[in-house]
Amino acid sequence: MQISSLTVHCASLCLDVINREGFEKLTIADIQSWQDELYSYIENRVELLKFSNETQRLFITSVRDEVLMILMLSKENLFAREPYWILEKIQRKIALSSHLYINNCGL
């Protein structure tokens, strides 16, 4: 599996949140409330300048939602805290989102 720099950034974010003190006390609502912050975090690392704002929004939202899903799963399932699993899930979502929103944006 080829790992992109965006994958590393998102996986690092997930692992930092999961491993910080107080993660166990967070609620699903707490995690969901980070939507805008996570969107900005990902947006700052994505350079899709030649694509429309809508294409960028769809791609970034898709990746952001995967990060949120991983964090929410990590609340209840220890497997979702495994670094390799996190890397794989994020890389697959980035590849799929890239295919859906970027590679096909002119179709």
C-alpha positions in Angstrom: 0.0 0.0 0.0 1.3 3.4 -1.0 0.9 6.0 1.8 0.2 9.6 0.9 1.3 12.6 3.0 -2.3 13.4 3.7 -2.8 9.9 5.0 0.1 10.4 7.4 -1.3 13.7 8.6 -4.8 12.4 9.2 -3.6 9.2 10.9 -1.3 11.2 13.1 -4.2 13.4 14.1 -6.3 10.3 14.9 -3.6 8.7 17.0 -2.8 12.0 18.8 -6.5 12.3 19.8 -6.9 8.6 20.7 -3.8 8.6 22.9 -4.3 11.8 24.7 -5.4 11.9 28.3 -9.2 12.4 28.5 -10.1 10.6 25.3 -12.1 8.1 27.2 -14.2 10.9 28.6 -15.1 12.3 25.2 -18.6 11.7 23.9 -19.6 11.0 20.3 -21.1 14.5 20.3 -17.8 16.0 21.4 -16.1 14.2 18.5 -18.8 15.3 16.0 -18.4 18.9 17.1 -14.9 18.9 15.6 -16.2 18.8 12.0 -15.3 22.3 11.1 -11.9 22.1 12.8 -11.0 18.8 11.1 -12.2 20.2 7.7 -9.8 23.2 8.1 -7.0 20.9 9.2 -7.4 18.7 6.0 -8.1 21.7 3.8 -4.7 23.2 4.8 -3.0 20.1 3.6 -4.8 19.7 0.3 -3.8 21.6 -2.8 -6.4 21.0 -5.5 -6.3 24.5 -6.8 -7.0 23.5 -10.4 -10.3 21.9 -9.3 -13.6 23.6 -8.6 -14.5 24.6 -5.0 -17.3 21.9 -5.1 -14.8 19.2 -6.0 -12.5 20.3 -3.2 -15.4 20.4 -0.7 -16.6 16.9 -1.6 -13.1 15.5 -1.4 -12.2 17.2 1.9 -15.6 16.4 3.4 -15.2 12.7 2.5 -11.8 12.5 4.1 -12.9 14.4 7.2 -15.9 12.1 7.7 -13.5 9.1 7.6 -11.4 10.7 10.4 -14.5 11.3 12.4 -15.7 7.8 11.9 -12.3 6.4 13.0 -12.4 8.5 16.2 -16.0 7.5 17.0 -15.2 3.8 16.4 -12.2 4.1 18.6 -14.4 5.0 21.5 -15.8 1.4 21.6 -13.5 -0.8 19.6 -9.8 -1.3 20.4 -9.1 -2.6 16.9 -9.9 0.9 15.7 -7.0 2.2 17.6 -4.4 0.2 15.7 -2.1 2.5 13.7 -1.9 0.2 10.7 -5.7 -0.1 10.5 -6.0 3.6 10.8 -3.5 4.2 8.0 -5.2 1.7 5.8 -8.7 3.1 6.3 -7.6 6.6 5.6 -5.5 5.7 2.6 -8.4 3.7 1.1 -10.8 6.6 1.7 -8.4 9.1 0.1 -7.9 6.8 -2.9 -11.7 6.3 -3.3 -12.5 10.0 -2.8 -9.7 10.9 -5.3 -11.2 8.6 -7.8 -14.8 9.7 -7.3 -14.3 13.4 -7.0 -11.0 14.3 -8.7 -10.4 11.8 -11.4 -14.0 12.0 -12.6 -14.6 15.7 -12.1 -14.8 16.4 -15.8 -17.2 13.6 -16.6 
